Amino acid sequence: MLAKKQFLADAAVRTRDTGHRAFVRKALGGYYTNRDLQKARYRDWEHARDAASLAKWSAVNRLDELLPRFVANFEANGGQVHWARDAEEARTIILGLLRAAKAKAIIKSKCMTSEEIHLNAAMENDGYGVVESDLGEFIQQLRGEPPYHFVFPCMHVRRDEISDLFGKHLGSAPTDSPEELTMIARRHMRRLYVDADVGITGANFLVAETGQISITENEGNARLTAALPRVHISISGIEKVIENLDDLSVLLPMLATAGAGQPMTCYNTLYSGPRQPGECDGPEEMHLVLLDNQRTAILADPEQRDSLHCIRCGACLNVCPIFKNVGGFTYGTTYQGPIGSVITPHLRGLADWNHLSGASSLCGACTDACPVRIDIHHHLLHNRRNAARTAPSRLERLGHRLFVVAATRPWLFATGGAMFRRSLGVLKALRPPLLKDWLASRDLPAAPAHSFRAQWSARSRGRHSN
Amino acid sequence: MIAPASPPPTSARDTILARIREALRVPAPVPHLKSHSAEQAVVPAAASGLPALTVLPAEVAKPWLPDGGDTPAERVRIFTENIEKLRAVPCRVPDLPAAAEAIGALVRERGWQRVAGHAHPLLEPVLANLPCSVQRVDGSAEFDKNALEACDAGITACEAAVAQTGSLLVSSRTCGGRGLSILPHVHIAVLTVDQVVATVGDALHLTRERAAGRMPSMLSFITGPSRTGDIERILVLGAHGPKELFVFLVG
């Protein structure tokens, strides 16, 4: 219940913060324009969505076959695979790898699975210094905050706040230019790439047929993280497997267009293992940590299995009216927005996280925006249904029973309706406990003088007499 | 690699694979698709006993994704338009000596002191003509990341270029390793017009054929100069990778 209370409290504060709302809307304004421009370049966007959806469907439903095939090919290329059943096992594996590598300086590129397993805190506890190299993640690391949006981590932060932050931590002069702020981070980071002995990255796709890991990014920080340090560690959920390079060639452009309105993300890089003989640079070791952490629980639910198709493009957050009003932190989850509301109850327990399924207007904008056609808003309904089944609310059940009694007896329905219409004004004035919360953010309209049925028969009579 | 202090009775690998097999015993519904190809695409059962849905997206999706051009001339035109929109700089030159001349002029104009490059038939005339010192990154000397970091620009060849998206495909095997195309402040790519293919899929297939069973340890699609929108979603070029990307198209 703690998560729910926190959600309601934060949502109440954030929704009233019109400055925050305006800022987030403005930041996302360019996204809509660019996305539509890029979508128009597709000869058939809806069919391309079908292809992307099928590519993920066929991979997720053959995970038992494709995951071992990926691992065999990755290992044949010289990479080392580590399996982690849960977050703790993943942290233990990675800390073990850092010890074995005698790591002194760690550079890290954006990786949501590492947020999911709270890796940075574990590494810092063990005395390792780690620097987030993605600009947005770096800003969030300095602010001591988790990402606000899993693709745009600091989209809620104003440039003057970033200028102050860099002034405080990096000693830079104040500036209001986003370009100058980016250059401050660039200058600060260059030595860190060269000096790091371990680089940690995430993974966007695991290509079974070739044993390659695909990483998507715009800044080049992941490229540098996987190029210069002696050891490269990548962390990936097991659901990231796709069958082949053909599937990848559809998913890469769609990820960029749906998520950020780009034709292709700036760098899409495939890693098949450590440096090979004849190559002049690259890491000596490459490790991949494959994380389950409740993903197999989602897999076991055929109804919501397609939520594992998610390629983390962030499109559903960008279009979600709830996200834009309550903001990313209110969710209290690693994965925010509609897709986060679907998968978090599976990852962290339905009882504590079902309230997120109610944080939706069910408008379906998320489902429309999803490049791999995940049925997001229906899954929110599925979660609500599942929660009602596993932990039914007595009050709701009583309400539904009373409704059934009334709705199956026309005379009772009519009498009840008439009483309700007459007492609505009184109820509004009295604000009994049950209505009070509801009325706090809603207006109760005045009741009509006559019931729907009375109005309907009056109209029908009018029509017949014509 | 790392042996746990007390080995668990079942390995994590076996547990996870068992969970996956168990989970997949109940089949998932076929996704709702807009096209009719879904029904046609159902092929016989896979190892898991599920009806597997497989389309060949490269074949099927080709007419749906952005156009990459049907003729070589169209592909070069679309590629050039796309990289301009991405704020890379396309430079069409008739032959290699002209490319060497133009790159030499660029180095002089910018006053660059040291430029990195690698051994490649397309690059030899270019590197020989540079009016500055050259850092070789091709295994001919021990790789020195500090020296590479100090270079003003990096010159590389490409595996292919993609018209559809305006991307260059570089590899760790034939394009000077992993660092050369990402660490210096400016990236200069030299390629011939016949290296421009239509789609992302075409570039990957071409590279796979060339790799003959062993892919390079890194393959990277580069789509414009490095960029970020992390500050107020405002586009800034040169986040960590090259701020500028020059593409010399020979032919």
HADDOCK unambig.tbl for C-alpha pairs under 7 A between the chains (distance, minus, plus):
assign (segid A and resid 27 and name CA) (segid B and resid 232 and name CA) 5.66 0.50 0.50
assign (segid A and resid 27 and name CA) (segid B and resid 233 and name CA) 5.45 0.50 0.50
assign (segid A and resid 41 and name CA) (segid B and resid 66 and name CA) 5.21 0.50 0.50
assign (segid A and resid 42 and name CA) (segid B and resid 64 and name CA) 5.99 0.50 0.50
assign (segid A and resid 42 and name CA) (segid B and resid 65 and name CA) 4.78 0.50 0.50
assign (segid A and resid 42 and name CA) (segid B and resid 66 and name CA) 4.17 0.50 0.50
assign (segid A and resid 43 and name CA) (segid B and resid 63 and name CA) 6.46 0.50 0.50
assign (segid A and resid 43 and name CA) (segid B and resid 64 and name CA) 4.58 0.50 0.50
assign (segid A and resid 43 and name CA) (segid B and resid 65 and name CA) 5.68 0.50 0.50
assign (segid A and resid 43 and name CA) (segid B and resid 66 and name CA) 5.73 0.50 0.50
assign (segid A and resid 44 and name CA) (segid B and resid 64 and name CA) 4.44 0.50 0.50
assign (segid A and resid 44 and name CA) (segid B and resid 65 and name CA) 6.67 0.50 0.50
assign (segid A and resid 45 and name CA) (segid B and resid 64 and name CA) 6.49 0.50 0.50
assign (segid A and resid 46 and name CA) (segid B and resid 34 and name CA) 6.83 0.50 0.50
assign (segid A and resid 47 and name CA) (segid B and resid 34 and name CA) 6.80 0.50 0.50
assign (segid A and resid 47 and name CA) (segid B and resid 35 and name CA) 6.31 0.50 0.50
assign (segid A and resid 47 and name CA) (segid B and resid 64 and name CA) 6.27 0.50 0.50
assign (segid A and resid 48 and name CA) (segid B and resid 61 and name CA) 6.05 0.50 0.50
assign (segid A and resid 48 and name CA) (segid B and resid 64 and name CA) 5.53 0.50 0.50
assign (segid A and resid 48 and name CA) (segid B and resid 65 and name CA) 6.31 0.50 0.50
assign (segid A and resid 50 and name CA) (segid B and resid 33 and name CA) 5.69 0.50 0.50
assign (segid A and resid 50 and name CA) (segid B and resid 34 and name CA) 6.78 0.50 0.50
assign (segid A and resid 51 and name CA) (segid B and resid 57 and name CA) 5.83 0.50 0.50
assign (segid A and resid 51 and name CA) (segid B and resid 61 and name CA) 6.40 0.50 0.50
assign (segid A and resid 54 and name CA) (segid B and resid 53 and name CA) 6.89 0.50 0.50
assign (segid A and resid 54 and name CA) (segid B and resid 54 and name CA) 6.94 0.50 0.50
assign (segid A and resid 58 and name CA) (segid B and resid 52 and name CA) 6.17 0.50 0.50
assign (segid A and resid 58 and name CA) (segid B and resid 53 and name CA) 5.45 0.50 0.50
assign (segid A and resid 58 and name CA) (segid B and resid 54 and name CA) 6.19 0.50 0.50
assign (segid A and resid 61 and name CA) (segid B and resid 24 and name CA) 6.75 0.50 0.50
assign (segid A and resid 62 and name CA) (segid B and resid 48 and name CA) 6.58 0.50 0.50
assign (segid A and resid 64 and name CA) (segid B and resid 17 and name CA) 6.58 0.50 0.50
assign (segid A and resid 64 and name CA) (segid B and resid 20 and name CA) 5.95 0.50 0.50
assign (segid A and resid 64 and name CA) (segid B and resid 21 and name CA) 5.83 0.50 0.50
assign (segid A and resid 65 and name CA) (segid B and resid 47 and name CA) 6.88 0.50 0.50
assign (segid A and resid 83 and name CA) (segid B and resid 12 and name CA) 5.59 0.50 0.50
assign (segid A and resid 83 and name CA) (segid B and resid 13 and name CA) 5.44 0.50 0.50
assign (segid A and resid 84 and name CA) (segid B and resid 12 and name CA) 6.07 0.50 0.50
assign (segid A and resid 85 and name CA) (segid B and resid 12 and name CA) 5.89 0.50 0.50
assign (segid A and resid 85 and name CA) (segid B and resid 16 and name CA) 6.55 0.50 0.50
assign (segid A and resid 96 and name CA) (segid B and resid 2 and name CA) 6.52 0.50 0.50
assign (segid A and resid 135 and name CA) (segid B and resid 230 and name CA) 6.49 0.50 0.50
assign (segid A and resid 136 and name CA) (segid B and resid 230 and name CA) 5.25 0.50 0.50
assign (segid A and resid 152 and name CA) (segid B and resid 230 and name CA) 6.29 0.50 0.50
assign (segid A and resid 154 and name CA) (segid B and resid 230 and name CA) 6.44 0.50 0.50
assign (segid A and resid 155 and name CA) (segid B and resid 230 and name CA) 6.40 0.50 0.50
assign (segid A and resid 155 and name CA) (segid B and resid 231 and name CA) 6.65 0.50 0.50
assign (segid A and resid 155 and name CA) (segid B and resid 232 and name CA) 5.67 0.50 0.50
assign (segid A and resid 155 and name CA) (segid B and resid 233 and name CA) 6.69 0.50 0.50
assign (segid A and resid 158 and name CA) (segid B and resid 232 and name CA) 6.55 0.50 0.50
assign (segid A and resid 159 and name CA) (segid B and resid 231 and name CA) 6.50 0.50 0.50
assign (segid A and resid 178 and name CA) (segid B and resid 231 and name CA) 6.02 0.50 0.50
assign (segid A and resid 179 and name CA) (segid B and resid 236 and name CA) 5.58 0.50 0.50
assign (segid A and resid 182 and name CA) (segid B and resid 239 and name CA) 6.18 0.50 0.50
assign (segid A and resid 186 and name CA) (segid B and resid 239 and name CA) 6.11 0.50 0.50
assign (segid A and resid 186 and name CA) (segid B and resid 240 and name CA) 5.54 0.50 0.50
assign (segid A and resid 194 and name CA) (segid B and resid 145 and name CA) 6.56 0.50 0.50
assign (segid A and resid 194 and name CA) (segid B and resid 146 and name CA) 6.91 0.50 0.50
assign (segid A and resid 218 and name CA) (segid B and resid 226 and name CA) 6.10 0.50 0.50
assign (segid A and resid 218 and name CA) (segid B and resid 227 and name CA) 5.53 0.50 0.50
assign (segid A and resid 218 and name CA) (segid B and resid 228 and name CA) 6.16 0.50 0.50
assign (segid A and resid 219 and name CA) (segid B and resid 226 and name CA) 4.99 0.50 0.50
assign (segid A and resid 219 and name CA) (segid B and resid 227 and name CA) 5.04 0.50 0.50
assign (segid A and resid 219 and name CA) (segid B and resid 228 and name CA) 5.70 0.50 0.50
assign (segid A and resid 219 and name CA) (segid B and resid 239 and name CA) 5.06 0.50 0.50
assign (segid A and resid 219 and name CA) (segid B and resid 240 and name CA) 5.46 0.50 0.50
assign (segid A and resid 219 and name CA) (segid B and resid 241 and name CA) 6.17 0.50 0.50
assign (segid A and resid 220 and name CA) (segid B and resid 182 and name CA) 6.69 0.50 0.50
assign (segid A and resid 220 and name CA) (segid B and resid 226 and name CA) 5.99 0.50 0.50
assign (segid A and resid 220 and name CA) (segid B and resid 240 and name CA) 5.36 0.50 0.50
assign (segid A and resid 220 and name CA) (segid B and resid 241 and name CA) 4.65 0.50 0.50
assign (segid A and resid 221 and name CA) (segid B and resid 240 and name CA) 5.65 0.50 0.50
assign (segid A and resid 221 and name CA) (segid B and resid 241 and name CA) 6.96 0.50 0.50
assign (segid A and resid 223 and name CA) (segid B and resid 182 and name CA) 6.98 0.50 0.50
assign (segid A and resid 224 and name CA) (segid B and resid 179 and name CA) 6.87 0.50 0.50
assign (segid A and resid 224 and name CA) (segid B and resid 182 and name CA) 6.82 0.50 0.50
assign (segid A and resid 224 and name CA) (segid B and resid 183 and name CA) 6.99 0.50 0.50
assign (segid A and resid 227 and name CA) (segid B and resid 178 and name CA) 5.39 0.50 0.50
assign (segid A and resid 227 and name CA) (segid B and resid 179 and name CA) 5.75 0.50 0.50
assign (segid A and resid 245 and name CA) (segid B and resid 204 and name CA) 6.91 0.50 0.50
assign (segid A and resid 246 and name CA) (segid B and resid 57 and name CA) 5.90 0.50 0.50
assign (segid A and resid 246 and name CA) (segid B and resid 58 and name CA) 4.99 0.50 0.50
assign (segid A and resid 246 and name CA) (segid B and resid 201 and name CA) 5.82 0.50 0.50
assign (segid A and resid 247 and name CA) (segid B and resid 57 and name CA) 5.89 0.50 0.50
assign (segid A and resid 249 and name CA) (segid B and resid 200 and name CA) 5.37 0.50 0.50
assign (segid A and resid 249 and name CA) (segid B and resid 201 and name CA) 4.91 0.50 0.50
assign (segid A and resid 250 and name CA) (segid B and resid 57 and name CA) 6.78 0.50 0.50
assign (segid A and resid 263 and name CA) (segid B and resid 165 and name CA) 5.70 0.50 0.50
assign (segid A and resid 264 and name CA) (segid B and resid 165 and name CA) 6.15 0.50 0.50
assign (segid A and resid 264 and name CA) (segid B and resid 223 and name CA) 6.52 0.50 0.50
assign (segid A and resid 265 and name CA) (segid B and resid 223 and name CA) 6.74 0.50 0.50
assign (segid A and resid 266 and name CA) (segid B and resid 222 and name CA) 5.71 0.50 0.50
assign (segid A and resid 266 and name CA) (segid B and resid 223 and name CA) 4.51 0.50 0.50
assign (segid A and resid 266 and name CA) (segid B and resid 224 and name CA) 6.06 0.50 0.50
assign (segid A and resid 266 and name CA) (segid B and resid 226 and name CA) 6.37 0.50 0.50
assign (segid A and resid 267 and name CA) (segid B and resid 220 and name CA) 6.55 0.50 0.50
assign (segid A and resid 267 and name CA) (segid B and resid 221 and name CA) 5.61 0.50 0.50
assign (segid A and resid 267 and name CA) (segid B and resid 222 and name CA) 5.00 0.50 0.50
assign (segid A and resid 267 and name CA) (segid B and resid 223 and name CA) 6.32 0.50 0.50
assign (segid A and resid 268 and name CA) (segid B and resid 220 and name CA) 5.63 0.50 0.50
assign (segid A and resid 268 and name CA) (segid B and resid 221 and name CA) 5.09 0.50 0.50
assign (segid A and resid 268 and name CA) (segid B and resid 222 and name CA) 6.93 0.50 0.50
assign (segid A and resid 269 and name CA) (segid B and resid 218 and name CA) 6.84 0.50 0.50
assign (segid A and resid 269 and name CA) (segid B and resid 219 and name CA) 5.57 0.50 0.50
assign (segid A and resid 269 and name CA) (segid B and resid 220 and name CA) 4.08 0.50 0.50
assign (segid A and resid 269 and name CA) (segid B and resid 221 and name CA) 6.16 0.50 0.50
assign (segid A and resid 270 and name CA) (segid B and resid 218 and name CA) 5.54 0.50 0.50
assign (segid A and resid 270 and name CA) (segid B and resid 219 and name CA) 5.00 0.50 0.50
assign (segid A and resid 270 and name CA) (segid B and resid 220 and name CA) 6.14 0.50 0.50
assign (segid A and resid 271 and name CA) (segid B and resid 217 and name CA) 5.43 0.50 0.50
assign (segid A and resid 271 and name CA) (segid B and resid 218 and name CA) 4.66 0.50 0.50
assign (segid A and resid 271 and name CA) (segid B and resid 219 and name CA) 6.66 0.50 0.50
assign (segid A and resid 272 and name CA) (segid B and resid 217 and name CA) 4.80 0.50 0.50
assign (segid A and resid 272 and name CA) (segid B and resid 218 and name CA) 6.48 0.50 0.50
assign (segid A and resid 273 and name CA) (segid B and resid 217 and name CA) 5.44 0.50 0.50
assign (segid A and resid 274 and name CA) (segid B and resid 217 and name CA) 6.27 0.50 0.50
assign (segid A and resid 275 and name CA) (segid B and resid 217 and name CA) 5.94 0.50 0.50
assign (segid A and resid 276 and name CA) (segid B and resid 217 and name CA) 6.37 0.50 0.50
assign (segid A and resid 279 and name CA) (segid B and resid 172 and name CA) 6.34 0.50 0.50
assign (segid A and resid 279 and name CA) (segid B and resid 173 and name CA) 5.63 0.50 0.50
assign (segid A and resid 279 and name CA) (segid B and resid 177 and name CA) 5.92 0.50 0.50
assign (segid A and resid 280 and name CA) (segid B and resid 137 and name CA) 6.80 0.50 0.50
assign (segid A and resid 280 and name CA) (segid B and resid 138 and name CA) 5.46 0.50 0.50
assign (segid A and resid 280 and name CA) (segid B and resid 139 and name CA) 4.78 0.50 0.50
assign (segid A and resid 280 and name CA) (segid B and resid 143 and name CA) 6.27 0.50 0.50
assign (segid A and resid 280 and name CA) (segid B and resid 177 and name CA) 5.49 0.50 0.50
assign (segid A and resid 281 and name CA) (segid B and resid 143 and name CA) 6.38 0.50 0.50
assign (segid A and resid 281 and name CA) (segid B and resid 177 and name CA) 5.63 0.50 0.50
assign (segid A and resid 281 and name CA) (segid B and resid 178 and name CA) 6.27 0.50 0.50
assign (segid A and resid 282 and name CA) (segid B and resid 178 and name CA) 6.19 0.50 0.50
assign (segid A and resid 292 and name CA) (segid B and resid 16 and name CA) 6.93 0.50 0.50
assign (segid A and resid 296 and name CA) (segid B and resid 19 and name CA) 6.20 0.50 0.50
assign (segid A and resid 296 and name CA) (segid B and resid 20 and name CA) 5.94 0.50 0.50
assign (segid A and resid 296 and name CA) (segid B and resid 23 and name CA) 6.70 0.50 0.50
assign (segid A and resid 299 and name CA) (segid B and resid 23 and name CA) 5.66 0.50 0.50
assign (segid A and resid 299 and name CA) (segid B and resid 24 and name CA) 6.95 0.50 0.50
assign (segid A and resid 300 and name CA) (segid B and resid 23 and name CA) 3.91 0.50 0.50
assign (segid A and resid 300 and name CA) (segid B and resid 24 and name CA) 6.44 0.50 0.50
assign (segid A and resid 302 and name CA) (segid B and resid 26 and name CA) 6.61 0.50 0.50
assign (segid A and resid 302 and name CA) (segid B and resid 27 and name CA) 6.34 0.50 0.50
assign (segid A and resid 302 and name CA) (segid B and resid 28 and name CA) 4.50 0.50 0.50
assign (segid A and resid 303 and name CA) (segid B and resid 28 and name CA) 6.56 0.50 0.50
assign (segid A and resid 305 and name CA) (segid B and resid 28 and name CA) 6.91 0.50 0.50
